[in-house]
Amino acid sequence: MRVDETNVVADAGERHDTRAPALEFDRVVQDFRLPSGKGSRRVLDTISFAVRRGQFTAIVGPSGCGKSTLLHMAAGLLAPTSGAVRQDGVAITSVNRAIGFVPQQAQLLAWKTLRENVELPLLLRQVPRDERAERVREVLVAAGLAGFEDHYPHQLSGGMQKRASIARTLVYRPATILMDEPFGSLDAQTRMVMQDDLQSLWSRYSATIVFVTHDLTEAVILADNIVLLGSQPTRLKANVAIELARPRNVFQPFHTNRFAEFYDRVWAIFQSELARPAAETVAANADA
């Protein structure tokens, strides 16, 4: 998905119902028309779960199960075929400018410096110059990017570009942030550093995060709960609470007390889902 400059901005200060979940998926169904134009294919089948305010929720499931589709619904970029997606108790019916979105790719503007890229959401919101400068300075320090303000994207490492993308979202202080496999393209070492950075930034800014990933270790070490999705047509398999103390050691997760317990619990559910398509293929071949 391409996120343009206008979609980078959120109206973070809008009124909301503090008693409602930060984000709620209520019996969501999504059908996509087939390329032939004849008929449709069901991708999401009656998905329901809620994300509490300030919670870090990971969404995990097989490739193509609709994880990113759920984020697109929350961002208001896609309407469900039926059911509803609500933020703070209000149904999302158009582009959701009260939410932050960190895509898979950093998508920094090549012709703008790091400072200008991070400042862009505030500029579009017409935040006064002095306040823009202070908020950009603050978030760049928090993201470990101080000293690189005048660098262009091609002068930054992959990890630094990811930090810049996150900083660009944090700078306008959205209460809820969607993250679509933001660390998927990074090498293992940089990925762990970024996981640790994200944990610190989330704690500092107290945002609600919905984080899509294929990596079970990443999900268990970062999240408060993991939403596990099955294969298409996708249904909710489980919503597992991860009761690990914080802060968590992302560099040595298996040394963390009870990490293996929760990892094994999630893996048992996920493994059974991965085995299902293979079993169905064997059965189909046997009937042929």
N, C-alpha and C positions, 0 to 999 in steps of 0.2 A: 504494500500500500504506500502511495506517495502522500506525505503530509506536507501541504504547502504552508506558506508563511502565515496565512490567516488561521489555520488550524493549530498553530503552535500556541495560540493565546487562549486563556481561560478566564472567565469571570469568577475569580476565586472568592470574591466577597459577597456573593448573592445570598439571600436569606434561605434557610433550610429548616426542616423539621429535625431538631436535635434528638428526637426520640426514635426516628426511623433509622434503618441501616444506612450506612454510607452509600452502598450500592446493593441492589436486589434484582436478581433474575427470577421472574415469576412465570413458571410453566412456559418457558420460551421454546418455540418451534421455529426452525428455519428450513424452508424448501428452496432449492435452486432449480431453475429451469434447465433442462438438458440442452446441450449445444444444438441438437437437431430441432429444437423447438417443440418437440413432441413429448409431453409429460414433464415430470420434475423428479428431483432426487432429494430425499430428506436427509439433511446433515445433522441437525440438532432436534432431538425428540423429547420435549417436555422437560427442559432443564430448569431446576429451581435451586437456588442457594442465595445466601445473603452474606455481605461483608460488613462487619462492624466497623465503626469509626476508629481509626488509628490502627487497624489490623493489617498485617502483612499476609496476604493470601496468594498462594501459588496455584496455578492451574496446570495440570499434567495430563497427558493423554497421547495416544498414538498419532503419528503424522496424518494430517488430513481429517482429524476428528472434529475440528471446529473451534479450537482454542482461540485463534486469532479472530474468528467470526464473533465470538462473545465480546472481545475487546472493541471491535468495530461497532457493535451494537451500543456498548456503554459510551462510546465516543460520539454516538449519533450519526455515524457514517452509514449505517445499515439498519433498516427497520425489520424486526422479527415478523415472520409470516403470521404468527399468533403468539399470545402471551405478551408480557411487558417487561421492560427494563426500567428501573427507577433509581434515581439518585436523590438521597435525602427525602425519600417519600414522594418525589415528583416524577412522573413518567417522562422518559426521554423520547421526544418526538421529532427532534431536529438536531443539527450539529450542536454538540454539547460543549459550550464554551466555558463551562464551570469545571472542567476536568483537564488534567495534564496527560500527555501521551508521549512516551519514549519508544520510538520504533526500533526495528531490528538494526537498521543502519543509522549512523549518527545524523546524516542529512544536514550537515553544516553548509552554509552558503560559502562557496569557494572564494568569492570576491570580497568577503567581509572578514575582518580580524576576529580573533576569539572574543574580545570584548564586545565587538559589534554584534556577533552572533548571539551571545548571551543576553545582550541588551535589547535585542529586537522585540521580544514580547512586550517589554515595558514601553518601548517607543510606540508600538502600535496601540497601546492602551493610553497613550498620552500622559504617562507618568512624568512629573517634573524632572528636569535635567539633574539637579543635585540628588534627588532621591534615587534616580536611575543609577547614577554613579556609585552611590553608597551600597545599594542592593547588589549590583554587579560585583563590586569589590568583595563584599561579604561572602557571596556564594562561590566566587572563584577561590577564595581562601579556604572555605569549607571543602571544596572539591579538590584541593591540592593543585590548583592551576595558577596560583599567584606567580607573577614573573613571566607569564606567557601571554599576557593580554594583547600584545601587538603581533602575535604570530598568526599566520593564516592556516587553515585546516591542513594543507599539504605539508606544513612544517611540524605537525603534531603526530605523535604515535597513535596507533589504533586505540589504545587504552585511554589516552588523553582526549581523543575525539569522543569516546563514550562518556567520559566525565563531563565534557563540554555539553553534550546532548542532555545529560541529566541536569546539569547546572542551568541550562536554558529553560528547563521545565520548572525547577525549584525556584527560580528567581521571581516568578509571579505568584508563588505560594498557593498553588491549588491544593484543596483539601484532599483530593483523590487523584492518584497517579496510576495510569495504565502503562505496563512495560511489556513489550512483545519480544521475548527472547533477546534482550539487549546485549547479552554477553556471548551469544552463540558463535560469533566468528572469531573470538579471541583465543589465543593460545592458553594452555592450562594455567601457567603461572600468572599471566596478566588477568585471567578470569578470576582467580582467587583474590587478587589484590582489589579488583573491582567489586567483588562480593563483599569484602571487608569495608570498602569505602561506602557502598550502598547501605550496609547495616548501620554505619556511623551517621550517614546523612539522614536516613529514615528516623533514627532515634533523635537527632537534633531538630528536625523539622516537623516531627509528629504527623506525617501524612499517612493517609490510607493508601496502601499499594496493592494492586492486582498484577501479578507477575507470571507471565506465560513462560514455561521452560520445558525442554525435553529431558533435562538432567535431574534425576531423582535426588542425587547428593546435594545439588544446589537447592532444590526445593526444600528438603528436610532441614538443611543448616540455616536457611534464611527465613522460612515462613512460620507463622503462627498456626496456620492450617493449610492443608493441601486438598484441593478439589480434584478428584480423579475422574476422568471421562473415559468412556469406552469407545469402541469402534463404531463406524457409521452403520445404521442411524444412531447417533451418539446419545447415550443416556448417562446420567450421573451414577457413577459406580460407588463412590464414597466421598465423604468430607471428613478428613482425618485431622484431629487436633494434634499439633506438635508441641508437647509440653516440655521443652528444653529451656534451661535457664539462659538468660542473656547477660552480657554479650556472648556470642558464640564464636568458637574458634574455627573459622572457615579454612584455615591452612592445615589443620589436623582434625577433620570432623569425626573420624572414627575413634579418636581419643576422647571425644566429648561424652560425658556421662549420659547414658540412655540413647545416644544417637543411633547405635546399631539396632536397638529395640524398635525405634520408630521407622528406621530405614527398612527393616525386615517386614514390618507391618504394611508399609506402603508398597514395597516390592511384591509381596504376596498377592496383593490385589492387582497390581499392574501386570505381573507375570501371567496371571490367569487370563487377562484380557488379550495379551499378546499371543497366547496359545490358541485362543478361540478361532481366529481366521485360518490358522494352519489346520486345525481339526476340521473346519468346515470344508477346506480345500480337499483334504484326504477323503472325506465323506462323499463329496461331489464326484471325485475321480472314481471312487468305488462303485458309485451308481451309474457311471458312464458305460 
